Amino acid sequence: MQNTFRKTAKIAVVLIYIVIIAGAVVRMTGSGMGCPDWPKCFGYYIPPTDISQLQFHPDHEYKKGVIIMQNEQLWVAIEDFKSTEAINPIHWEVYTKHDYAQFNPTHTWVEYINRLSGVVAGIPILIFTIVSFWLWRKNKWLTILSIATVLGMGFQAWLGKTVVDSNLAPYKISIHMLMALVIVAFILYLIYASKSSFKDQVYDVRFKNLLIFAIILSLMQIILGIQVRQYIDEQVKAIGYVKSEWLDNPTLKFYVHRSFSIAVFLLNGWLWYRNRTLKLNYKKTNVLMLCILAEILTGILMYYFDFPFLTQPLHLVIATIMIGVQFYILLESRAKNRVEENRAINT
């Protein structure tokens, strides 16, 4: 059961990262309002592919919640009914949550795939939560944190609804993103805690403490990056998709975010160097440094080369992978069952 639990948790964390990638693509393409309602899309479980599906049709069976476009407005069916030759106002009301009536099939399906990926990611989470009850006597925390992860996914789904209802309020998008990191942290802990054996890694107090500081610094960097992204979203609304002008007059937060990248690189570089020279055997520090270098590269490409295709979602996704790797290394560095635990290195 423990092996099944761990394998399912690994699948879950991969799928969560796919959800983060899908969300980043939604934001990059401006598809966030591709579906004006939630959890359905224009009132359908499978969204429309053509504008004709959102037009009024006589002698048609309409279900409650279905949305049509009429007179440059969105109208929602307030009950199940069969339409006559003309629109009968008693069956419809204006959809007041948003003040636009647009349909872009690409945006709609990009947003729909994002939502679908979230549903798919929830399946292995539900499975390992059920499995965790068989592990209750062995490790109660596996069950407790599994339940917390399920609740976190439910809260994340509710946040997704509030994001749509708020017409993509930037601060709600940011909270949505940070909640995804919390879920990743929960699953990574479950993956680590369900291991049957541990590698021969050396416990080093200084390495562990500076790693905690590095995680805090990375989290601050991600929060700053989210705020810079919010500024770019505002620029898109103001001037459109003129990428060369998005950062013509950036805010102070942009410069702080850019400068922080140097601190993140140096601190994590020191951790990599200490791990290598003292042979601490934290092999994931190599992955960590690759993430940081890729993060810096995508940042340079966005600023100096006017946001090349996919650099925005890659920049975000790499940042989430980076902090996930840091967190997992921290779990490894805090293990209490190593022979080297009592031989802390202070040199």
C-alpha positions in Angstrom: 0.0 0.0 0.0 2.8 2.4 0.8 4.4 1.9 -2.6 1.0 2.5 -4.3 0.5 5.6 -2.2 3.9 7.0 -3.2 3.6 6.3 -6.9 0.1 7.9 -7.0 1.4 10.9 -5.2 4.2 11.3 -7.8 1.7 11.2 -10.6 -0.4 13.8 -8.7 2.5 16.2 -8.4 3.3 15.9 -12.1 -0.3 16.6 -13.0 -0.4 19.6 -10.7 2.6 21.0 -12.5 0.7 20.4 -15.8 -2.2 22.4 -14.3 0.2 25.2 -13.5 1.5 25.1 -17.1 -2.0 25.2 -18.4 -2.8 28.2 -16.2 0.3 30.0 -17.4 -0.7 29.4 -21.0 -4.2 30.7 -20.2 -2.7 33.9 -18.9 -0.2 34.3 -21.7 -2.9 33.9 -24.4 -5.5 36.1 -22.5 -7.9 33.2 -22.4 -9.0 33.6 -18.8 -12.5 34.7 -19.8 -12.8 32.2 -22.6 -15.6 30.7 -20.4 -17.7 33.4 -18.7 -19.2 31.0 -16.1 -17.9 28.3 -13.8 -17.7 25.3 -13.6 -19.5 24.9 -16.9 -18.6 26.9 -20.0 -21.4 28.9 -21.5 -23.6 26.6 -19.6 -22.2 23.4 -21.2 -19.9 20.7 -19.8 -18.3 20.5 -23.2 -17.9 24.1 -24.5 -19.1 25.3 -27.9 -16.8 25.4 -30.9 -18.7 27.8 -33.1 -20.6 31.1 -32.6 -23.7 29.5 -34.0 -24.0 27.4 -30.9 -24.4 30.6 -28.8 -27.1 32.1 -31.0 -30.8 31.7 -30.3 -32.6 28.8 -32.0 -36.3 28.4 -32.2 -37.9 25.1 -31.2 -34.8 24.2 -29.2 -34.5 22.5 -25.8 -32.6 24.8 -23.4 -31.3 23.8 -20.0 -31.1 26.1 -17.0 -27.7 28.0 -17.1 -27.1 27.8 -20.8 -25.8 31.1 -22.1 -26.6 32.7 -25.5 -25.4 35.9 -27.2 -28.1 38.4 -28.2 -28.0 42.1 -28.9 -24.3 42.2 -27.9 -25.1 40.8 -24.5 -24.9 37.5 -22.8 -28.2 36.0 -21.7 -28.6 33.0 -19.4 -31.6 30.6 -19.2 -33.2 30.8 -15.8 -35.0 27.4 -16.2 -35.4 24.4 -18.5 -37.7 25.1 -21.4 -38.3 24.6 -25.1 -38.0 27.8 -27.2 -40.6 29.2 -29.5 -40.1 31.2 -32.7 -39.0 34.3 -30.8 -37.1 34.9 -27.5 -39.4 35.0 -24.6 -38.0 37.3 -21.8 -39.6 35.2 -19.1 -37.1 32.4 -19.8 -33.9 34.6 -19.9 -32.0 37.2 -17.9 -29.0 39.2 -18.7 -25.7 37.7 -17.5 -24.6 40.5 -15.2 -21.4 39.1 -13.9 -19.5 40.5 -16.9 -20.1 43.4 -19.2 -19.0 41.9 -22.5 -20.3 39.4 -25.1 -17.5 37.8 -26.9 -16.7 34.3 -28.2 -13.2 33.2 -29.2 -13.2 29.4 -29.7 -9.4 29.3 -29.1 -9.7 31.2 -25.8 -12.7 29.1 -24.8 -10.9 25.8 -25.3 -7.6 26.9 -23.8 -9.5 27.8 -20.6 -11.6 24.6 -20.8 -8.4 22.5 -21.1 -7.0 24.3 -18.1 -10.1 23.4 -16.1 -10.1 19.9 -17.3 -6.4 19.4 -16.3 -7.4 20.5 -12.8 -10.1 17.8 -12.7 -7.7 15.1 -13.9 -5.1 16.2 -11.3 -7.7 15.7 -8.6 -8.1 12.0 -9.4 -4.8 10.7 -8.2 -5.1 13.0 -5.1 -8.4 11.4 -4.3 -6.9 7.9 -4.9 -3.9 8.4 -2.6 -6.1 9.9 0.1 -8.2 6.8 0.1 -5.1 4.6 0.2 -3.7 6.7 3.1 -6.3 5.3 5.4 -4.6 1.9 5.2 -1.4 3.6 6.4 -3.0 5.4 9.3 -1.4 3.2 12.0 2.0 3.4 10.3 2.1 7.1 9.7 -1.0 9.3 10.7 0.5 12.3 9.0 0.1 10.7 5.6 -3.6 10.5 6.1 -3.9 13.9 7.7 -2.0 15.7 5.0 -3.7 13.7 2.2 -7.1 15.0 3.5 -5.6 18.5 3.7 -4.5 18.2 0.1 -8.1 17.2 -1.0 -9.5 20.1 0.9 -6.8 22.3 -0.7 -7.9 21.2 -4.1 -11.5 22.0 -3.3 -10.5 25.4 -2.0 -8.4 25.9 -5.2 -11.5 25.1 -7.4 -13.5 27.6 -5.4 -10.7 30.2 -6.0 -10.9 29.4 -9.7 -14.6 30.3 -9.6 -14.0 33.6 -7.8 -11.3 34.4 -10.4 -13.8 34.0 -13.2 -16.6 35.8 -11.3 -14.3 38.8 -10.5 -13.5 39.1 -14.3 -9.9 38.1 -13.6 -9.1 40.3 -10.7 -5.2 40.3 -10.5 -4.9 39.7 -6.7 -7.3 36.7 -7.0 -5.1 35.2 -9.7 -2.1 35.7 -7.5 -3.8 33.9 -4.5 -4.8 31.1 -7.0 -1.2 30.7 -8.0 0.2 30.7 -4.4 -2.4 28.1 -3.4 -1.1 25.9 -6.1 2.4 26.1 -4.5 0.9 25.1 -1.2 -0.7 22.0 -2.8 2.7 21.1 -4.4 4.4 21.4 -1.0 1.8 19.1 0.6 2.3 16.4 -2.1 6.1 16.7 -2.0 6.0 16.1 1.7 3.8 13.0 1.2 6.2 11.7 -1.4 9.1 12.1 0.9 7.4 10.9 4.1 6.2 7.7 2.3 9.7 6.6 1.3 10.8 3.2 2.6 14.5 4.1 2.7 16.7 7.2 2.6 19.9 8.0 0.7 23.2 8.3 2.4 23.1 12.1 2.7 25.1 14.2 5.3 23.3 16.4 7.7 24.7 19.9 7.6 23.3 22.6 9.9 24.6 25.5 7.9 23.4 24.0 4.6 19.9 23.4 6.0 19.5 26.9 7.6 20.7 28.7 4.4 18.4 26.5 2.4 15.5 27.8 4.5 16.6 31.3 3.8 16.9 30.5 0.1 13.3 29.2 0.0 12.0 32.4 1.7 14.0 34.4 -0.9 12.6 32.4 -3.7 9.0 32.8 -2.4 9.5 36.5 -2.2 10.9 36.5 -5.7 7.8 34.6 -7.0 5.5 37.0 -5.2 7.3 40.0 -6.8 7.1 38.2 -10.2 3.4 37.7 -9.8 3.0 41.5 -9.1 5.1 42.3 -12.2 2.9 40.0 -14.2 -0.2 41.9 -12.8 1.4 45.1 -14.1 1.9 43.5 -17.6 -1.8 42.4 -17.5 -2.8 46.0 -16.9 -0.5 47.1 -19.8 -2.2 44.5 -22.1 -5.6 46.0 -21.2 -4.4 49.5 -21.7 -2.3 49.2 -24.9 -3.1 45.7 -26.3 -0.6 43.1 -27.4 2.2 45.5 -28.2 4.9 43.5 -26.4 7.7 46.0 -27.0 5.8 48.6 -24.9 4.8 46.5 -21.9 7.9 47.3 -19.9 8.7 50.8 -21.3 8.0 52.3 -17.9 8.1 49.5 -15.4 7.4 49.9 -11.7 9.9 49.7 -8.9 8.8 46.1 -8.2 10.2 45.1 -11.6 13.6 46.4 -10.8 13.6 44.8 -7.3 12.5 41.5 -8.9 15.3 41.7 -11.5 17.9 42.5 -8.8 16.6 39.7 -6.5 17.5 37.2 -9.2 21.2 37.9 -8.5 20.7 37.2 -4.8 18.8 34.0 -5.6 21.5 32.8 -8.0 24.4 33.6 -5.6 22.7 32.0 -2.5 21.7 28.8 -4.3 25.1 28.7 -6.0 26.7 28.7 -2.6 24.5 25.8 -1.6 25.5 23.9 -4.7 29.2 24.6 -4.0 28.9 23.6 -0.3 27.1 20.4 -1.3 29.8 19.6 -3.8 32.9 20.4 -1.8 31.6 18.7 1.4 30.1 15.8 -0.5 26.8 16.1 1.3 25.1 14.1 -1.5 22.1 16.3 -2.2 22.0 15.5 -5.9 18.9 17.7 -6.5 21.1 20.8 -6.1 22.2 20.2 -9.7 18.5 20.3 -10.8 18.1 23.4 -8.7 20.9 25.3 -10.4 19.6 24.4 -13.8 16.2 25.8 -12.9 17.7 29.0 -11.7 19.8 29.4 -14.9 16.8 28.7 -17.0 14.8 31.2 -15.0 17.4 33.9 -15.5 17.6 33.1 -19.2 13.8 33.4 -19.8 13.7 36.6 -17.8 16.4 38.1 -20.0 14.6 36.9 -23.2 11.3 38.6 -22.0 12.9 41.9 -21.2 15.4 42.3 -24.0 13.6 40.4 -26.8 10.0 41.5 -26.3 8.5 38.3 -24.7 9.2 35.6 -27.2 6.6 32.9 -27.5 6.2 30.6 -24.4 8.8 32.5 -22.4 6.1 33.9 -20.0 4.6 30.5 -19.0 8.1 28.9 -18.9 9.3 31.6 -16.6 6.5 30.9 -14.2 6.6 27.2 -14.4 10.3 27.0 -13.9 10.0 29.2 -10.8 7.4 26.8 -9.3 9.6 23.8 -10.1 12.6 25.6 -8.5 10.9 26.2 -5.2 9.5 22.7 -5.3 13.0 21.3 -5.7 14.3 23.5 -2.8 11.5 22.3 -0.6 12.2 18.7 -1.3 15.9 19.2 -0.6 14.9 20.8 2.7 12.9 17.7 3.6 16.0 15.6 2.8 18.2 17.8 4.9 15.9 17.6 7.9 15.6 13.8 8.0 16.2 12.4 11.5 17.1 8.8 10.7 20.5 9.2 9.2 23.7 8.0 10.7 25.3 11.4 10.1 22.6 13.2 12.0 24.8 13.7 15.1 27.9 14.7 13.1 26.8 18.1 11.9 29.4 19.9 9.8 30.2 23.4 10.8 33.1 24.2 8.7 
